[in-house]
Amino acid sequence: MGEWIDGVWVWSLNWIRGLRARDEEQVSYLKTHINNFALVAGRNDEWKWKANSNGVFTVKTAYRAIRKAAALNETGGKKFEFSLIWNTPAAHKAKTTAWRVLMGRMATIENLLKRNVIIPTQDISCVLCQEKTEDSNHLFFSCQKTTEVWYDLLLWIGKSAALHSSASNHLMGFCNIGHKKDILFLTGIWICTVWCIWKKRNEVRFNHGEQRKIHWVSWEQICMPLAEGGLGIRLFSEVVRVFSFKFWWRFQAKESLWAK
């Protein structure tokens, strides 16, 4: 199989029968592969765990390796885009919406059809343009109505660009139209725009374009105990009143040095 020459192992592969052309290609691949490993004289073969720097297997490093591979497969390698989303100073609900758009997990008509939430006989067209089936890429980036929004934003910023129709490429294209120092600012605009588009879509679909009405609750009701239908928030005026009672009680009971 080979021999040591001047401290270096040299492979010498011998075969029982002659090699065909197809076999020669496989032998060439084998030699290229085994030459990547440096053999050490006087040392026995041993197992090493690559996921750990000291080569020892641990459950922790194995779990991390499995989760890393699963995350790469699930996200399609969008690690940089996700870091942009979560590091941008924006409302958490808006960032969550943007993350779901990147993941393709929004409750669009197409996704609801895949999950058998709605039946194909229902209206499956985009609620904004009424032209194409509503999927995530169309609703946020290709619809005639939302495309106008994006290009109006570019005019407002004072930039020009050809934006993509897929979420990841659209985000990167939009965030790279300015200087490097403006990336978080542009990402924040992108996040808020996506969230506003989704909010408007829901208003059109469920409220016929009308904004959802706010059901006001009095502050006194909110400050009621939970058992009585409130939120259990303390009413500040009552807190001040109770502390006044406390001082009165300590004076009457002579529990303080001042009362004595």
Secondary structure by P-SEA (a helix, b strand, c coil): cccccccbbbbbbbbcccccaaaaaaaaaaaaaaacccccccccbbbbccccccccccaaaaaaaaaaaaaaaaaccaaaaaaaaaaccccaaaaaaaaaaaacccccaaaaaaaccccccccccccccccccccccccccccaaaaaaaaaaaaaacccccccccaaaaaaaaaacccccaaaaaaaaaaaaaaaaaaaaaaaaccccccccccccccccccccccccccccccaaaaaaaaaaaaaaaaaaccccccc
